[in-house]
Amino acid sequence: MSKVHPEQVADRLAIMDLLNRYARGIDRCDLDVLRSVWWPGAKADYGQGEIDALEWSDGVIPALLGMRRTQHFLGNMLIEMGNGVATAETYCRAWHEVDSPDGPQEMEVGGRYLDRLQRRGDEWRLLHRRYVLDWSRNGPSTARWDGPLYEGLTRRGKRAPHDPSHTGE
């Protein structure tokens, strides 16, 4: 384990913010936000080999729009940095609700992002990402949207630009 120096705190926070923006871009299907986390020429490998990360971003949004909803939650983050470069291992749980012939289905995966990042000027972005799948769970959706516990919760997450984070509603 490396010692964290005070001057690295701002860089760590910037990297954490970057990784959180990735999750927001994915879940809100906001292509501009998603593309903003990658340096030009960055590579992404989600298990089927490396691909240009910006091309991957362009292709994943239509797939996500075919799902009812998604939510990515980032957990443990181990960040090592020095001289304007960093590596990060970030735990992720991703929940997806999709339509199927048998009705709505839930897909949940637990995995980790293994990232290489670079700071250019004052900005951190991803240079390379590998995704590692650790577990998955699948089955009929248990989501509820009505009834006594949910009827008052009328502000629901939506895709950009209709999400409350964009509209202010």
LONUTI-691264 format. One record per atom (N, C-alpha, C): x, y, z. Coordinates in steps of 0.1 Angstrom, whole numbers, plus 5000, padded with zeros to 4 digits. Atoms other than C-alpha are relative to their C-alpha. Example, Ala and Ser with C-alpha at 12.3 -4.5 7.8 and 13.67 -1.06 7.14 Angstrom:
# residues 2
500949885000 512349555078 500950125000 499149895000 513749895071 499250115008 
***
This chain:
# residues 169
500949885000 500050005000 500950125000 499249885000 501450344991 499450105009 500549894991 501250645014 499450114991 500749895007 498850925003 500650135005 499449874997 500551265002 498950104998 501049905000 498451575008 499850064985 500149955014 499151694972 499249914991 500750105008 497551374959 498550005003 501450014996 494251424976 499150064989 500849945011 492851654948 500049914988 499950105011 494051404922 499149885003 500950114997 492251124940 498650044999 501449955001 489051324943 499650024985 500349985014 489251414906 499849864993 500150135006 489751044896 498749945005 501350054996 486750944918 498950064993 501149935007 484651214902 499949954986 500050055013 485651094868 499349864999 500750135000 484650734876 498550015003 501449984997 481350854890 499350064988 500649945012 480751054858 499849894990 500250125009 481250734838 498749935003 501250074996 478450564858 498850094997 501249915004 476150864853 499850004985 500150005015 476850874816 499349874995 500650135003 475950504814 498649995003 501450014995 472850514835 499050104994 500949905006 471450834820 500049994985 499850015014 472450724785 500450134994 499549875004 474251054782 501349994993 498850025007 476751014754 501150105002 499049904998 478451344759 500749985013 499350034987 479151264796 500949884998 499350125001 480250914787 501350024992 498849985008 482651024760 501050095007 499049904993 484151294783 500949935010 499150064991 485751034805 501249944994 498950075007 488050894778 500950104993 499149925008 491151044763 499949944985 500050055014 491151024724 501149894999 499150125002 492750684715 499949905012 500150094989 491750524748 499449874996 500550135003 490950154748 499149955011 500950064990 488149964765 500049854997 500250145002 487949584770 499149955010 501050054991 484749454785 499949854999 500050145001 485649094778 500149944986 500050055014 485549064740 501250064992 498849955006 488949224733 499950165000 499949865000 490149584731 499350064988 500749925010 488149844712 500350155003 499949854997 488450224708 498950035010 501049974990 486750354739 498950104995 501049915005 484950634721 499049934991 500950085009 483550384695 499249915009 500850084991 482550154724 498950085006 501049914994 480750454740 498850024990 501149985010 478850524707 499149884998 500850125002 477750164705 499249955012 500650054988 476850094741 498750085003 501249924997 474250374744 498749944993 501350065006 471750224718 499749875007 500350124993 472049894737 499450035013 500649974987 471350054770 498650064999 501449955003 468350244755 499049894998 500950125002 466949904747 499649945014 500450054987 466749834785 499150095007 501049914993 464049964808 500850105009 499349914991 466550104833 501349935004 498850054995 470050054847 500550085012 499449934990 471950154877 501449945004 498650054997 475750124883 500450075013 499549964987 477050154919 501449975001 498550024999 480750204924 500349995015 499750024986 482250084957 501550025002 498649994996 485750014968 500950054988 499149955010 488350214949 501450005006 498650004997 492050144951 500750074989 499349925010 494050414934 501450025003 498649984998 497750424929 500450104989 499649895009 499350734913 501450055002 498849945000 502450904904 500450064987 499649945012 503851144878 499050014989 501149985009 500551214862 499349884994 500750125004 499450854857 499549935012 500650074989 497350634878 499449874996 500850135002 495850284881 498950005011 501150014990 492550214898 499349874998 500950125000 490649904907 498850045008 501249954995 487049994913 498949894999 501050105000 484349754924 498750064995 501249955006 481049784906 498949905001 501250085001 477549644910 499150074990 500849945011 475349704879 498749924999 501350065001 471549634879 499450054987 500749975012 469549624847 498749935000 501350065002 465949564839 499750004985 500250015014 465149434805 498749934997 501250075004 462149314786 500449864994 499850135005 461848944777 498649944996 501350065003 459148724763 499249955012 500650044987 458448614799 499750125009 500349884992 458048974811 501450065004 498849934996 460549214827 501049905008 498950084993 463849044839 501050095006 498949934994 466549164862 501349934997 498750055001 470149124855 500950085009 499149934991 472649214882 501449944999 498650055000 476449184879 500850075010 499049944991 479249244903 501349984993 498750015006 482649314889 500950115004 499049894997 485649544888 500550064987 499349935011 487049804865 501550015004 498549994999 490849784861 500450114990 499849895009 491750124848 501550055001 498849915000 494850324837 499550134996 500549865002 494350694838 501350094998 498949915002 496450994828 499450145003 500449864998 496351364839 500750084989 499549915010 496851614811 499650145005 500449874994 497051964825 499449975013 500750034988 494551964853 498949904999 501150095002 492351694839 500449864999 499850145000 492251324845 498949944991 500950085008 490751084820 500549864999 499650145002 490850714812 500849984987 499250055012 493450564789 499749864996 500250145002 492550204793 499149945011 500950064990 489750004810 499949854996 500350145001 489449624815 498949975010 501050034990 486249494831 500249855003 499950144995 486349174852 498649975007 501350054995 483048994859 500349905012 499850094989 483048844894 498849915003 501250074997 479348734897 498950064992 501249955006 475948764882 498849935007 501250054995 472348714892 498950054990 501049975010 469348694869 498749945004 501350054997 465548644872 498950094997 501149915003 462148784869 500150135009 499949874993 461949154879 499150005012 500749984988 460849224914 499650155002 500249854999 460549604907 498550035002 501449964998 457349764920 500050154998 500149865003 456150104909 498750075005 501349944995 452750144926 499849935014 500350054987 451150054959 500450105011 499949904989 451350224994 501550045002 498649964997 455150224996 500650094989 499449945011 455750364961 499250114993 500949905007 452750574950 500450145002 499549874997 454250884966 501350044994 498649975006 457650844950 499850024985 500449975014 456651004917 501250054992 498849955008 460151144907 500849874997 499350125005 461650854887 501150034991 498949995008 464950814871 499749984985 500250015015 464950864833 501350024993 498849975008 467450884805 500150154997 499849865004 469051214796 499350034987 500049894991 467851474790 498850025009 501249994993 464651394808 500149965015 499850034986 466151284841 500050125009 500149894991 465551504871 501450075002 498749944999 469351564873 500350104989 499849915011 469051744840 498950115000 501249915001 465551904843 499850095012 500249934987 465752024879 498649985006 501450044995 462251874885 500149925012 
***
